[in-house]
Amino acid sequence: MSTEHNHSDDPLHAKKEAWSGRFSEPVAEFVLRYTQSVSFDKRMALADIAGSLAHAQMLCQCGVISEQDLADIRRGMAQITDEIKSGKFLWQLELEDVHLNIEARLTQLIGDAGKRLHTGRSRNDQVATDIRLYLRTEIDQIVEMLGHLQEVLVAQAHREYNTIMPGFTHMQVAQPVTFGHHMLAYVEMFDRDRERMLDLRRRVNRSPLGAAALAGTTYPIDRELTARLLGFEAVCQNSLDAVSDRDFGIEFTAAASLVMIHISRLSEELVYWMSQRFSFIQLPDRFTTGSSIMPQKKNPDVPETARGKCSRVVGDLMTMAMLMKGLPLAYNKDLQEDKEPVFDAIDTVKDTLRAFIEMMAGVEPNRAELRKAAAAGYPTATDLADYLARRGVPFRTAHDIVGRVVRLASERGCDIADLSLGELKSFSDVISEDVYEVLTLEGSIASRNHVGGTAPEQVLKQVARWEEIFKSRKAAGAH
């Protein structure tokens, strides 16, 4: 049989689909364009081929198709795989989707064996299988990228473990922290994102194959076999549910939205920190742009773009939720709309993580400006209150005393530490010379020496903890 890729000979060419015998006229050209999905679902082609090969092997082992049919299907799919990877495969709009395009080419290459491949399945369970296989792979890549971003941030924390900066509440200087401690906060956020991705992967990794259109099939199939061949952890236990729900897509876009929300929070800080009002950091030039009219500008375009793209992914989540909310069982054509929001969320998250992994590795803190900002706004006031409380002054009383101390320092235009010992003792006789140890920025951060605290010693312990986690992950991956 000729292997020339001439689709004019395809059995399914010109809308001669598997279902076309029921109809007396072809589908209108506009309707073809409106209802097609091949323009975007062709990215699932390799997942579709993998699912078809597993299905064919199962059919053969169950005696539904012959060994020769299986060999022909494998041979044809190998050629199709090569054509897709090399960009030579001709995708046809009139064949609607990735599934019919591949089936048409397979039938052209191997004849009737290609037509037997669809025995015991429907496009309904086929597409549900494909999107799970595809999403599973993408989740694995996102998990890996989140891990790389964590490693970059931990490396920053190690370098800047004792770099003092202001900690804020309400965007007001609150207490001094370290830059390393601040970076570790995002490491924790991205770790929860990673956990969510791994957790939802288990629910993605269940096989709907064999559910057929909605009720199962009359053929003697082995669903557990296809699940094992495709690396699924379990089989969807209800055929109606298997083909009709996309809650795993909603769950993925929700997890992706949280990744982007955390990226957006970091982006917001980077934008602030890079402004002249802060001058806390410098970003690598390759992640910034200039102005078309103002030559002095260096704009943080990557963080700003990421902050904007967060809304895009949250929009993908809303699309998925609204898509599913009114669908009766079982499959409905509406579900064709599940792919683009999932694909968009995948692409946006991966592109954003790629940019941030490289960009965050090149962030340069301006240590002098960070320290100067940390000294503003009386950041050690709480330390003075704690000092008084440790000497028997009720904390609420200590809080009031320190408020009056701050008012005096404000009137003098100086820091609390610049007040004389006599002036401080006038507010409480428990104050002695050692008070100045807690009024320094270094003393303040060093005193918070407990798990989760900002003390440099604790930052280094957290760095060591994360480095061990990274080693364990790599060891587990190697096995």
C-alpha positions in Angstrom: 0.0 0.0 0.0 1.3 3.5 -0.9 2.5 5.6 2.0 2.4 8.8 0.1 0.5 11.4 2.2 -2.2 12.2 -0.3 -5.3 12.8 1.8 -7.5 12.8 -1.3 -7.5 9.0 -0.9 -8.3 9.1 2.8 -11.4 7.2 3.8 -12.4 10.0 6.1 -11.6 12.8 3.6 -14.1 15.5 2.8 -16.3 14.8 5.9 -16.6 11.1 5.3 -16.3 10.6 9.1 -17.2 7.5 10.9 -20.6 9.0 11.6 -21.4 10.5 8.2 -23.6 7.7 7.0 -26.5 9.1 9.0 -26.5 12.4 7.2 -27.7 13.4 3.7 -25.5 16.5 3.2 -22.1 17.7 4.4 -21.6 20.0 7.3 -21.5 23.7 6.3 -18.0 25.2 5.9 -18.7 27.8 8.6 -19.9 25.1 11.0 -16.7 23.1 10.3 -14.6 26.1 11.3 -16.8 26.8 14.3 -16.9 23.3 15.7 -13.3 22.1 14.9 -10.8 21.6 17.6 -7.8 20.3 15.6 -6.2 23.8 15.5 -5.5 23.5 19.3 -6.0 19.8 20.3 -3.3 18.6 17.9 -0.8 19.3 20.7 -2.2 16.1 22.3 -1.2 14.0 19.3 1.5 12.0 21.0 -0.8 11.3 23.9 -3.5 10.2 21.5 -1.1 7.8 19.8 0.0 6.4 23.1 -3.6 5.8 24.1 -4.4 4.2 20.8 -1.4 1.8 21.0 -2.3 0.7 24.5 -5.9 0.2 23.4 -4.8 -1.8 20.4 -2.5 -4.0 22.5 -5.4 -4.7 24.9 -7.8 -5.5 22.0 -5.3 -8.0 20.7 -4.7 -9.6 24.1 -8.4 -9.9 24.5 -8.8 -11.5 21.1 -10.8 -8.7 19.6 -8.2 -7.9 16.9 -5.5 -10.1 15.4 -1.7 -10.0 16.0 -1.3 -8.8 12.4 -3.7 -5.9 13.0 -1.7 -4.9 16.1 1.6 -5.1 14.1 0.1 -3.0 11.4 -1.2 -0.4 13.8 2.1 -0.2 15.5 3.9 0.3 12.2 1.5 2.9 11.0 1.6 4.8 14.3 5.4 4.8 14.2 5.3 6.5 10.8 2.7 9.0 12.0 4.7 9.8 15.0 7.7 10.6 12.8 5.6 12.7 10.5 4.2 14.7 13.5 7.6 15.2 15.1 9.2 16.3 11.8 6.3 18.7 11.0 5.3 16.8 7.9 1.9 15.6 9.1 -0.9 17.4 7.2 -3.6 18.4 9.7 -7.0 18.7 8.0 -9.7 21.1 9.4 -12.5 19.0 7.8 -11.5 16.1 10.0 -12.4 18.1 13.1 -9.9 17.0 15.7 -6.7 15.3 16.5 -8.3 11.9 16.8 -9.9 11.7 13.4 -6.9 13.2 11.7 -4.6 10.5 13.1 -7.2 7.7 12.5 -7.6 8.9 8.8 -3.8 8.8 8.2 -3.5 5.5 9.9 -6.3 4.0 7.7 -4.6 5.4 4.7 -1.3 3.8 5.7 -2.5 0.3 6.8 -6.0 -0.1 5.5 -8.7 -2.0 7.4 -6.5 -2.6 10.5 -6.7 1.2 11.0 -10.5 1.0 11.0 -10.5 -1.7 13.6 -8.5 0.4 16.1 -11.6 2.2 17.2 -13.4 -1.0 18.2 -14.6 -0.8 21.8 -14.0 2.9 22.4 -15.5 6.3 21.5 -14.0 9.7 20.9 -15.6 10.5 24.3 -13.3 8.2 26.3 -10.5 8.7 23.9 -10.3 12.5 24.4 -10.8 12.1 28.2 -7.8 9.8 28.1 -5.7 12.0 25.9 -6.2 15.1 28.0 -5.3 13.2 31.2 -2.1 11.8 29.6 -1.1 15.2 28.3 -1.9 17.1 31.5 0.0 14.5 33.6 3.2 15.2 31.6 2.7 18.9 31.9 2.2 18.7 35.6 5.4 16.8 36.0 7.2 19.6 34.1 5.6 22.3 36.2 6.6 20.5 39.4 10.2 20.3 38.2 10.2 24.0 37.3 8.7 25.0 40.7 11.6 23.0 42.3 14.2 24.9 40.2 12.7 28.2 41.3 12.8 27.1 44.9 16.5 26.3 44.5 17.2 29.7 43.0 15.4 31.5 45.9 17.2 29.3 48.5 20.5 30.2 46.9 19.5 33.9 47.2 18.6 33.3 50.9 22.0 31.7 51.5 23.9 34.7 50.0 21.8 37.3 51.8 21.1 35.4 55.1 22.2 38.5 57.2 21.3 41.3 54.8 19.0 43.5 56.8 15.9 44.9 55.2 12.6 46.3 56.4 9.7 44.0 57.0 6.3 45.7 56.2 2.7 45.5 57.3 0.2 47.8 55.6 3.2 48.8 53.5 4.6 50.6 56.6 7.9 49.7 58.0 7.2 47.2 60.8 10.2 45.2 62.0 13.6 44.5 60.5 14.0 41.1 58.8 16.7 39.7 56.5 16.5 39.5 52.7 17.2 35.8 53.0 14.2 35.3 55.3 12.1 37.2 52.8 13.1 35.0 49.9 12.4 31.9 52.0 8.8 33.0 52.4 8.3 32.5 48.7 10.1 29.2 48.9 7.3 28.1 51.3 4.6 29.4 49.0 6.0 27.6 45.9 6.4 24.4 47.9 2.7 24.4 48.7 2.1 25.0 45.0 4.3 22.0 44.2 2.4 19.9 46.7 -0.9 20.9 45.2 0.3 19.9 41.7 1.5 16.5 43.0 -1.7 15.9 44.9 -4.0 16.7 41.9 -1.8 14.6 39.7 -3.2 11.5 41.5 -6.7 12.4 40.4 -5.6 13.2 36.9 -3.8 9.9 36.7 -7.0 7.7 36.4 -8.0 6.0 33.2 -11.3 6.7 31.5 -10.4 4.4 28.5 -13.0 1.7 28.1 -15.9 3.9 29.2 -16.7 4.3 25.4 -19.4 6.8 24.6 -21.0 6.7 28.1 -22.1 3.2 29.1 -19.1 1.0 28.4 -18.8 -1.5 25.6 -20.1 -4.9 24.7 -16.6 -6.1 23.7 -14.5 -8.2 26.1 -12.0 -5.5 27.2 -9.5 -5.3 30.0 -9.5 -1.7 31.3 -6.9 -2.5 34.0 -4.5 -3.6 31.3 -4.8 -0.4 29.3 -4.4 1.6 32.6 -1.2 -0.3 33.4 0.2 0.2 29.9 -0.4 3.9 30.1 1.0 4.3 33.6 -2.4 5.2 35.2 -2.7 4.6 38.9 -6.4 3.6 38.8 -9.4 3.2 36.5 -12.4 5.5 36.5 -15.1 3.4 38.2 -18.2 4.8 36.5 -18.4 5.2 32.7 -20.8 8.2 32.8 -18.4 10.1 35.1 -15.3 9.0 33.2 -16.3 10.7 30.0 -18.2 13.7 31.3 -16.3 15.3 34.1 -13.4 17.6 33.9 -13.0 18.5 37.6 -9.4 17.6 37.3 -9.1 20.4 34.7 -10.8 22.8 37.1 -8.5 21.6 39.9 -5.4 22.1 37.7 -6.4 25.6 36.7 -7.0 26.4 40.3 -3.6 25.2 41.3 -2.1 27.1 38.3 -3.9 30.2 39.5 -2.3 29.9 42.9 1.1 29.6 41.3 0.5 32.7 39.4 -0.9 34.6 42.4 2.3 33.8 44.3 4.3 34.9 41.3 2.2 38.1 41.1 2.8 38.9 44.7 6.6 38.5 44.2 6.3 40.6 41.0 4.5 43.4 42.9 7.4 43.5 45.4 10.0 43.5 42.6 8.3 46.4 40.9 8.2 48.4 44.1 11.7 47.5 45.1 13.2 48.5 41.7 11.6 51.9 41.8 13.7 54.9 42.7 11.5 55.4 45.8 12.9 52.1 47.1 16.0 51.3 45.2 16.2 48.0 47.0 17.3 45.8 44.1 18.6 45.7 40.5 17.2 43.3 38.0 19.3 41.9 35.2 19.1 44.1 32.2 17.8 41.3 29.9 14.6 41.2 32.0 14.0 44.9 31.7 13.2 47.4 28.9 13.6 51.1 28.2 11.1 53.8 27.3 10.4 55.0 23.8 10.6 58.6 25.0 12.4 58.6 28.3 16.0 57.4 27.8 16.7 57.1 31.6 14.0 54.5 32.2 14.7 50.9 33.1 11.3 49.2 33.4 10.6 45.9 35.2 8.7 44.5 32.3 8.9 40.8 33.1 7.5 41.2 36.7 4.8 43.6 35.3 3.9 41.1 32.5 3.8 38.2 35.0 1.5 40.2 37.3 -0.8 40.8 34.4 -0.7 37.2 33.2 -1.9 36.1 36.7 -5.4 37.5 35.7 -5.3 35.4 32.5 -4.8 32.1 34.4 -7.4 33.0 37.0 -9.6 33.6 33.9 -8.8 30.1 32.7 -10.1 28.8 36.0 -13.3 30.8 35.7 -13.8 29.4 32.2 -13.4 25.8 33.3 -15.8 26.3 36.3 -18.4 28.0 34.2 -18.0 25.4 31.5 -18.8 22.5 33.8 -21.5 24.0 36.1 -24.5 23.3 33.9 -23.6 20.1 32.0 -25.9 17.2 32.3 -24.5 13.6 32.1 -22.8 12.4 30.1 -20.7 13.9 27.3 -21.6 17.2 25.7 -19.9 19.1 22.9 -19.4 21.9 25.3 -16.5 19.9 26.7 -14.5 20.8 23.5 -14.0 24.1 25.3 -12.1 22.5 28.2 -8.8 22.3 26.3 -7.9 25.9 25.5 -8.1 27.2 29.1 -6.1 24.2 30.3 -3.5 24.6 27.5 -3.3 28.4 28.1 -2.8 27.9 31.9 0.0 25.4 31.2 1.8 27.6 28.7 1.5 30.7 30.8 2.7 29.1 34.0 5.6 27.4 32.3 6.7 30.5 30.5 6.5 32.5 33.7 8.4 30.0 35.7 11.1 29.8 33.1 11.5 33.6 33.2 11.5 33.8 37.0 14.0 31.0 37.5 16.6 32.9 35.5 15.6 36.4 36.6 15.6 35.7 40.4 19.0 34.1 40.1 20.3 37.5 38.9 18.6 39.8 41.4 21.1 42.1 43.1 20.0 43.5 46.5 21.2 47.1 47.3 22.3 46.4 50.8 22.9 50.0 51.8 19.5 51.1 50.8 17.8 48.1 52.4 19.5 48.9 55.7 18.7 52.6 55.5 15.0 51.8 54.9 15.0 49.3 57.7 16.2 52.0 60.1 13.2 54.2 59.2 9.9 54.1 61.1 11.2 52.9 64.5 11.4 49.2 63.6 12.9 48.2 66.9 10.0 49.6 68.9 8.6 46.1 69.5 12.0 45.0 70.7 11.9 47.7 73.4 8.4 46.6 74.4 9.6 43.0 74.7 12.6 44.2 76.7 10.3 45.9 79.2 8.0 42.9 79.4 10.9 40.6 80.1 11.6 42.8 83.1 8.2 42.4 84.6 6.3 45.3 83.0 2.9 44.1 81.7 3.0 44.0 77.9 0.1 46.4 77.5 1.8 48.9 79.8 5.1 48.4 78.0 3.3 49.0 74.7 2.0 52.3 76.0 5.5 53.3 77.3 7.1 52.6 74.0 4.5 54.6 72.2 5.5 57.6 74.3 9.2 56.9 73.7 8.5 56.9 69.9 6.6 60.2 70.2 9.7 61.8 71.9 12.0 60.4 69.3 9.7 61.6 66.5 9.7 65.1 68.1 13.5 65.0 68.3 13.8 63.7 64.7 16.0 60.8 65.8 15.8 57.1 66.3 15.0 55.5 69.6 18.6 54.3 69.9 19.7 57.9 69.7 17.9 58.8 72.9 20.1 59.0 76.0 19.9 56.4 78.7 18.6 59.0 81.1 15.8 59.9 78.7 14.9 56.3 78.3 14.9 55.6 82.0 12.6 58.5 82.5 9.9 56.3 81.0 10.7 53.2 83.1 13.3 52.6 85.8 13.7 49.0 84.7 15.7 50.2 81.7 19.4 49.9 81.9 22.5 50.2 79.7 21.9 46.8 78.0 18.7 48.3 76.3 20.8 49.5 73.4 21.6 45.9 72.5 18.0 45.3 71.5 17.6 48.7 69.8 20.1 47.9 67.0 18.9 46.3 63.8 21.4 43.5 64.2 20.2 42.9 67.8 16.6 42.9 66.7 16.9 40.3 64.0 19.3 38.1 66.1 16.8 38.0 68.9 14.2 36.2 66.8 16.1 33.0 67.0 13.5 30.2 66.7 12.1 28.1 64.0 10.6 30.3 61.4 12.3 33.4 62.8 14.3 35.9 60.8 17.6 35.5 62.8 20.5 34.9 60.5 21.2 31.6 62.3 17.7 30.4 61.6 17.9 31.5 57.9 21.0 29.4 57.5 19.3 26.4 59.2 16.4 26.8 56.8 18.8 26.9 53.9 20.4 23.7 55.1 17.0 22.1 55.5 16.0 23.0 52.0 19.3 21.9 50.5 18.6 18.4 52.1 15.1 18.4 50.6 16.5 19.2 47.2 19.1 16.4 47.5 16.3 13.9 48.5 14.2 15.0 45.6 17.0 14.4 43.2 17.8 11.0 44.7 14.2 10.0 44.4 14.1 11.2 40.8 17.2 9.2 40.0 15.5 6.1 41.1 
